[in-house]
Amino acid sequence: MTLWNGLKKEERNKMKLKDLIQLENCPAWIKADNIRVSGEDIELINGSVTWKYGTWKDGTWKDGTWECGTWKYGTWENGTWKDGTWKDGTWKDGTWKDGTWENGTWRYGTWENGTCATGKCKWRVFYNPTAKIINIGCVSLSVDEWDNWFSGTREFQTKRGTKEFENIYKSFLMAKYAIKIHNEEIK
C-alpha cells in the first residue's frame, strides 16, 4: 500500500487545487491566478505536481506529470503527458506518451504515442502514427484496410458520391499522409 501524506492510498481524498496551493512545498507556478480547473485530483510528491484527473480549463502548466484528464486550453511548458484528451492550447515542450490530440499548436517536444485529430467532416477522424491506425467516427482500421474500403462500394452511414463522403475521404487522406510523414526519416 502506497502512503501519501500519511494516508493509505485507498484512504486519501481527492486533492483540489485550492488545497494543493496551501502546501508548504507547492511549486509557485501552480499558484498562478490565471489557472482554472474543475473536478481535479492532484498530488504533490517531493515538490512535483501529478495531475491524476479532471479538467484543465486555462493557465500555464510549467512541469510535472499529467496522468489523465481533459486539457481544454492553456499553455504546456514542460512535463510528461501520460494520457488524456488535449482539446486546444499550445504545447511548448515535454514528452507526450499517449492520449488524444484534438487541436492546438505543437511547438516542440517528444511524441511517443497517441492519436491525433485531422480533417473537417461530420465524423471525428483520429490517427495513431505509431500503430498506423485511423479512426473515422467509431470505426478503427489500419491504413491498408481503409484504402481497401474506400476503393470498394460498401457504405457505413454516409452515402458515397456526396460532398460529405468526399470530406470524409479527404480527412482520411490527411491522416494517411500524416502517418506516412511521421514514420519517414526526415533528411
Secondary structure, 3 states (H helix, E strand, C coil): CCEECCEEHHHCCCCCHHHHCCCCCCCHHHHCCCCEEEEEEEEEECCEEEEEEEEEEECEECCCEECCCEECCCEECCCEECCCEECCCEECCCEECCCEECCCEECCCEECCCEEEECCCCCCEEEECCCCEEEECCEEEEHHHHHHHHCCCCCCCCCCCCHHHHHHHHHHHHHHHHHHHHHCCCC
